[in-house]
Amino acid sequence: MATYRDIQDYIKLHHGYSVKSCWIADIKEQVGLSPRKAPNRHGIQRVHPCPQDKKAVIVDAMRALGMIG
């Protein structure tokens, strides 16, 4: 399975910008994968959910890296 860094590197290479790891975790939850538990996370509410305009890019990167079908 691809790591958060693999996803970030893929998006940086193909789209030219960086994404936050918390955005990746948000998308992983939405598609049914279990994200890793951040040691500094308090509670279940996300402080920085993924913006709508970045969701498709992250999902495409996950597909390209074989994480989802």
C-alpha positions in Angstrom: 0.0 0.0 0.0 1.2 3.5 -0.8 2.3 5.8 2.0 1.1 9.3 2.6 4.5 10.6 1.2 4.0 8.5 -2.0 0.6 10.2 -2.5 2.0 13.6 -1.8 5.0 13.0 -4.2 2.7 11.8 -6.9 0.4 14.8 -6.7 3.4 17.2 -6.6 4.9 15.6 -9.7 1.7 15.4 -11.7 -0.2 18.5 -10.5 2.5 20.8 -9.2 1.2 21.5 -5.7 1.4 19.9 -2.3 -1.4 18.4 -0.2 -1.7 18.1 3.5 -1.5 14.6 5.1 -4.7 15.5 7.0 -6.5 15.9 3.7 -5.3 12.4 2.6 -6.6 10.9 5.9 -9.9 12.6 5.4 -10.2 11.1 1.9 -9.1 7.7 3.1 -12.0 7.7 5.6 -14.4 8.7 2.9 -13.5 5.9 0.6 -13.5 3.3 3.4 -9.8 2.9 4.2 -8.6 3.3 7.7 -6.2 6.2 8.1 -3.4 6.0 10.6 -4.0 7.7 14.0 -2.1 10.9 14.4 -0.5 11.2 17.8 -1.5 14.8 18.1 -5.1 14.4 17.2 -7.6 15.2 19.8 -11.2 13.9 19.4 -12.9 12.8 16.2 -13.6 16.1 14.6 -11.2 17.0 11.8 -9.7 20.5 12.1 -8.6 20.6 8.5 -11.0 18.5 6.3 -10.0 18.1 2.6 -11.2 21.0 0.4 -13.7 20.1 -2.4 -11.3 21.1 -5.1 -8.5 18.8 -3.9 -10.7 15.6 -3.4 -10.6 14.4 -7.0 -6.9 14.8 -7.3 -6.2 12.8 -4.1 -8.7 10.1 -5.2 -7.0 9.9 -8.6 -3.6 9.6 -7.0 -4.9 6.7 -4.8 -6.2 5.0 -7.9 -2.9 5.4 -9.7 -1.0 4.0 -6.8 -3.3 1.0 -6.5 -4.9 1.8 -3.2 -8.5 1.9 -4.5 -10.2 0.4 -7.5 
